[in-house]
Amino acid sequence: MLDLEGLEVRLIHVGQCHRIGDTIVYVPAEGVVFAGGVIFSKCTPMGCCGSCSKWLQALDLTLWLDPEVIVPGHGPVCGIESAMDMKAYLEYVRDESRRCFDQGLNALEAAKRIEFGPYREWRSPTRGIEVEF
């Protein structure tokens, strides 16, 4: 915790989600979370170093903090709905990936088969899929 001239600021290291040092900054008196790469608002996320389960835990923590405003690392300033959308997105991709892998598909085949569904309007919906081999 930091005390900035009477303003409490909490630095919360959430572990590896988007990057190794993912940390959110919470200002309780203002109801603001600076989420960094933990939240992509209306933009397809890309995890470079972490795990889906760790990312979901970080989103659950953000939801528990119940901020009025979230400043994401990617996309426009938003409210709690973007954390809920991001959680739903990660759960969707995890569940669809599991279904594809259970059918014996490799990662590239799964990525090509999974529908964008309600997330097709997000920026960069095909991030990482258009890889040529």
N, C-alpha and C positions, 0 to 999 in steps of 0.2 A: 504494500500500500504506500502511496505517496500522499503527502499533504502539501498541496500547492496553495499557500496562503489561505488555508482553511477549507480548500476544496479537496475532498477525498477522491483520489484516482487509484483504481485498482488495475494492476498489470496481472493478467492471468495467462500463464503459459498453458496452452491446450494440447501441446504435443504435435506430432507430425500429421498434418492434414494436407494442405496445399504445399507447404514447405517445412523444413526441419524445425525451424524456430517459431512456429505459429503461436502468436500471443495476441490476445484481445485486450483492449483497454476499455475499462468500464468506469463511467463517471456517474455514480448513483444519483447525486443531487440533480443532475441534468437529464437523467434517463437516456443516456447516450452510450452506445457501444461502438468503438472503433474496431471493426472486425478484421481488417487486413484481408489476407487471402482465405480466411475461413468462410467468407460469404462472397459469392458472385451473385449480383442482383440482375436478374433477367439476362444472364449470360452463362453459357455452358461452362461449367467448372472443369479445371484440369488439375489433377493431383500429380505432383512431381515426386513426392517423397513419402507420402503418408499412406494410411489405410482408410478404407471406407468406414470401418467400425470406429476408428479414432475420430474421423470427421463427423460421424453421426453423434458421438459423445459431445464434441465441441458445439454442435448445433443444439443439442439438448440443453447444454449449459447456457447458451445464448438465449434460448427460449425461456429457461427458468429465470434468467435475469430480468426478462420482460421489459426491454428498453422501449422507449417511445420512438427513438431514432436509431438507425443503424447506418454507420458509414462503412460500406463494404470496400474491400480491396479492389473489386472489379464491378463496374456498373454504377448506376445512379444511387444516391442516398435514398434510403427506404425505411420501412417499418418492419415490424416483426413478421409480416407476411412473407418477406423474402427469405427469412430463415426457415419458415415452414415450407415454402416452395422448394428451397434447396434440399431440405431433408427429404421431402417427397421424391425429388429427382434422384437423389443418391439411392434411396430405397428401391425406386423403380429400376434403375440401371443394375443394381446389385441383384435384384430378383430376376430380371430378364437375362442377365449374364449367367446366373446359376442355371436357369432353364436351358439356355443354349449349350452350356458346357455339359449338362446332363444328357443332351442329345449327341454329344461327341464332337461338337464344333470347336474349332480353335478360336483364338482371340479375334483374328481378323474376320473370320466368317461370322462370328457372333456380332461384331461391331457393324457389319454390313446388314445383318438381319434385324437387329433391334430397331423398332420404329421410334421416331422422335415423339410421337404422341402429343400431349399438351405442351411439350417443350420445344416444338418446332419453330416457334416465334422468337425464341431466345437468340441473342447474338451468338454467332459461331456454333451453330447446332452440329456441324459435322467435324468439329475439332478432333483431329487425330484419326479420322476414318479414311480420308482420301489419301492413304499411303499407297504408293505403287511399289511392287516388288518385282 
